[in-house]
């Protein structure tokens, strides 16, 4: 599973996720830092990414357009890069179970 981190998540996070989530990237690393949500959505869909975000926009889009892409919604508030990395890595099994095995459109991760 490869992740596409939304603009509101640090691009420096990606390097720490690659062993568990190969081919993951972040919006700015793709040169899309000024892209609107629909362009990000379309890119994720075309390139088979799961979008990781801290806001409701992509969840709302999934209710309108369906899946793919799937969404990881980090409901963790403002936190450090290390805490974001930890949240994704410690929940990797739950993420894979929800999005792959159970075919859910979105998984919400809390503190």
N, C-alpha and C positions, 0 to 999 in steps of 0.2 A: 504494500500500500504506500503510495507516495502522496505527500502532503504539500499543499500550496498555502503558505502562511499569508494571511491578510496583511495589508499595509500597517495595521496597528500592532503587529508583532515584530520584534527585532529580527533583522536579517542575520544577525550573529547567532541566532538560535539554531539555524539550519545545520551547521557543522556538527552540532551535538546530537542531532536526530538521525543522521544519515545511516548509522549502523542498524538502527531499528526500523527506519522508514526510508529505504533507499530512493534516490532520485528526487527527494523532496527539495523544495525551493521556497522563495519568498517573492512577493510581488515586485519589490524594488530590484531584486536580482535579475528579474526578467525585463527590466526597463519599463514596467507598467505602473509606476508609482502614481501617476495621474489618471489612470484608467478608471472608468466608472464601474460600478458593481456588475453591470450586465456584461461588460467586456471581460471582467475577471471570471464571471460565471461561465461564459462561453469558452474561455481559454481552459478552464478546469475541466469542463465537459469534453471538449475536443481532445485534450491531452491526458485524460483519465486520472485527474487529481482529486483528492479529498480536500475541501477548503477548511482551513482552521481560522477561526475568527473569534473576536470578543464581543461582537455586536449582533443584533437581531436581523440585520438586513438580509443576509444569505439564507437564514432560516425562513424568513418571509418569502423569499424568492422560491425556495423549495416547495412551499405550500402552493405557489402559483404555477410553477413550471414543472414540478416533479423532480425526479432524479434520473440520471446523474446530473451534476455531481452530488456527492454526499457531503455532509457538514459535520465538523467538530466545533461545537460552540463552547468556548471557554468562559464559564460564568464564575470566574475567579477574582474579579475586580482587578485593580492595579496591583501588579506584583512584579518581582524581579524577573530577569531573563532566566535565571537558575530555577525559579519556581515554575515558570512556564514549561521549561524543559522537563522538570520533574513531573509535572502534571501529565504531560503527554507520555513520557516513558513509563511511569508507574501504572498508567491506565491503558497501556498498549493492548493487553489482552481483552479488556472490556470494549475498547474501540473496535478491534477486529471482530469480536463476537457480535456486537450490535450492528456494525455496518456491513460486514461480509456474511456471517452466518445467519443473522436474523433479518438482513436486508432492510434495516431501518434507514431512513433518509438523514437522520441527525442524531448525534449523541451529545448530551450536555455534560460537561465536566465541571464539578464544583470543587472548592478547596478541600 
